[in-house]
Amino acid sequence: MKLKLVIAFLLLTVVAVAEKHPDFSGSWQLNADKSKNLGMMSQMEMSLLVEQSPAALDVTTHTIFQGQASDNKTHYDLTGKPVQNELPMSGVNETVSKWKGDKLLTTWSGESAVAGGPKVVRLETRSLSPDKKTMTVESTRGSSPAIVMVFEKK
């Protein structure tokens, strides 16, 4: 009887300690009106297709800006391993992702757009609303105000 109680206690402890991470999978549309500090990006149409497994998050981004369509793919390793990703305006970056509670934190590190400039480091925080219908991606770099992109599930 004691052994059964110990096993039951251990199982409950493991379940209680295990973190349940949000699933960002799905199709998402940028809502520029709810977003902040987008600058010229507020004129852009942006949709995301997100695929997630326990070890990876893959985002395919489709944008239309001033009549020009563009697609980009980003791979996030959810085990904490560094990954190389390329962004249209900032070139190749090393990205390292980790979970902090129910948020996915990703550090982007890359060369400056200005020749000889300092390395650029940006922190991206991805979160999901309780109803799972809104995904927020907040991006901070240095002391600049955060860019907050709000996406609604399609």
C-alpha positions as CSV (number, residue, x, y, z in Angstrom):
1,M,0.0,0.0,0.0
2,K,2.8,2.4,0.9
3,L,4.5,1.7,-2.4
4,K,1.4,2.6,-4.3
5,L,1.1,5.9,-2.4
6,V,4.7,6.7,-3.1
7,I,4.3,6.0,-6.8
8,A,1.0,8.0,-7.0
9,F,2.7,10.9,-5.3
10,L,5.7,10.8,-7.6
11,L,3.5,10.7,-10.7
12,L,1.4,13.7,-9.5
13,T,4.6,15.6,-8.7
14,V,6.0,15.0,-12.2
15,V,2.8,16.1,-13.8
16,A,2.6,19.2,-11.6
17,V,6.2,20.1,-12.3
18,A,6.1,19.5,-16.1
19,E,5.5,22.8,-17.9
20,K,2.9,22.9,-20.6
21,H,4.1,25.2,-23.4
22,P,1.7,27.0,-25.7
23,D,1.2,25.7,-29.2
24,F,1.6,28.5,-31.7
25,S,0.6,26.3,-34.7
26,G,-1.8,27.7,-37.2
27,S,-2.4,30.5,-39.7
28,W,-2.1,34.1,-38.3
29,Q,-2.8,37.5,-39.7
30,L,-1.1,40.7,-38.5
31,N,-3.5,43.3,-37.0
32,A,-1.6,46.5,-37.5
33,D,-4.2,48.5,-35.5
34,K,-3.6,46.5,-32.4
35,S,0.2,46.5,-32.9
36,K,2.7,49.1,-31.7
37,N,5.7,51.0,-33.0
38,L,5.5,49.4,-36.5
39,G,6.6,52.5,-38.4
40,M,6.4,51.8,-42.1
41,M,5.6,48.1,-41.4
42,S,2.1,49.2,-40.5
43,Q,1.4,49.5,-44.2
44,M,2.4,45.9,-44.8
45,E,0.1,42.9,-45.1
46,M,1.6,40.0,-43.2
47,S,0.5,36.5,-42.6
48,L,2.2,33.6,-40.8
49,L,2.0,29.9,-41.1
50,V,3.3,28.3,-37.9
51,E,4.2,24.7,-37.4
52,Q,5.3,23.4,-34.0
53,S,6.6,20.2,-32.6
54,P,8.1,19.6,-29.1
55,A,11.6,20.4,-30.5
56,A,11.0,23.1,-33.2
57,L,8.9,26.0,-34.2
58,D,8.9,26.8,-38.0
59,V,7.4,30.1,-39.2
60,T,6.7,30.8,-42.9
61,T,6.0,34.6,-43.3
62,H,4.3,36.0,-46.3
63,T,4.3,39.8,-46.7
64,I,3.0,42.3,-49.2
65,F,4.6,45.7,-49.0
66,Q,4.0,48.4,-51.7
67,G,2.7,45.7,-54.1
68,Q,5.8,43.5,-53.6
69,A,5.2,40.0,-52.2
70,S,7.9,38.2,-50.2
71,D,8.2,35.0,-48.3
72,N,10.6,34.0,-45.5
73,K,11.1,31.0,-43.4
74,T,12.4,31.0,-39.8
75,H,13.4,27.9,-37.8
76,Y,13.4,28.1,-33.9
77,D,15.1,25.2,-32.1
78,L,13.0,24.7,-28.9
79,T,15.8,22.7,-27.2
80,G,18.0,25.8,-26.9
81,K,20.5,25.0,-29.7
82,P,21.7,27.9,-31.8
83,V,20.2,28.2,-35.3
84,Q,21.2,30.4,-38.2
85,N,18.2,32.4,-39.6
86,E,18.2,35.0,-42.3
87,L,15.9,38.1,-42.3
88,P,15.4,40.3,-45.3
89,M,16.7,43.5,-43.7
90,S,19.2,42.2,-41.2
91,G,20.9,39.3,-42.9
92,V,22.1,36.1,-41.2
93,N,21.5,36.0,-37.4
94,E,22.2,33.4,-34.8
95,T,19.0,32.6,-32.9
96,V,18.8,30.9,-29.5
97,S,15.3,30.1,-28.1
98,K,14.2,29.1,-24.6
99,W,11.0,28.9,-22.7
100,K,10.3,31.2,-19.8
101,G,7.0,30.0,-18.4
102,D,4.4,30.2,-21.2
103,K,6.5,32.6,-23.3
104,L,9.1,31.7,-26.0
105,L,12.2,34.0,-25.7
106,T,14.5,34.2,-28.7
107,T,17.8,36.1,-28.8
108,W,18.8,37.2,-32.3
109,S,22.5,38.2,-32.8
110,G,23.8,39.5,-36.0
111,E,26.2,41.9,-37.7
112,S,25.2,45.6,-37.9
113,A,23.8,46.9,-41.2
114,V,26.5,49.5,-41.0
115,A,29.9,48.3,-42.1
116,G,32.1,47.9,-39.0
117,G,29.2,48.6,-36.6
118,P,28.7,46.8,-33.4
119,K,27.0,43.4,-33.2
120,V,23.2,43.8,-33.0
121,V,21.3,41.8,-30.4
122,R,17.5,41.7,-30.3
123,L,15.2,39.9,-27.9
124,E,12.0,38.5,-29.2
125,T,9.2,37.4,-26.9
126,R,6.3,35.3,-28.3
127,S,3.2,34.7,-26.3
128,L,-0.4,33.4,-26.8
129,S,-3.6,34.9,-25.3
130,P,-5.5,32.6,-22.9
131,D,-8.2,32.0,-25.6
132,K,-5.4,31.1,-28.1
133,K,-6.8,33.5,-30.7
134,T,-4.1,36.2,-30.4
135,M,-0.4,35.8,-30.7
136,T,1.9,38.7,-29.7
137,V,5.5,39.0,-30.8
138,E,7.4,41.7,-29.0
139,S,10.9,42.7,-30.2
140,T,13.3,44.8,-28.3
141,R,16.8,46.1,-29.3
142,G,18.9,48.2,-27.0
143,S,17.0,51.1,-25.5
144,S,14.6,51.5,-28.5
145,P,10.9,51.2,-27.8
146,A,9.6,47.6,-28.3
147,I,8.0,46.7,-31.6
148,V,4.8,44.8,-30.7
149,M,3.2,42.8,-33.5
150,V,-0.3,41.4,-32.8
151,F,-1.5,38.5,-34.9
152,E,-5.0,37.1,-35.0
153,K,-5.7,33.4,-35.7
154,K,-7.4,32.8,-39.1
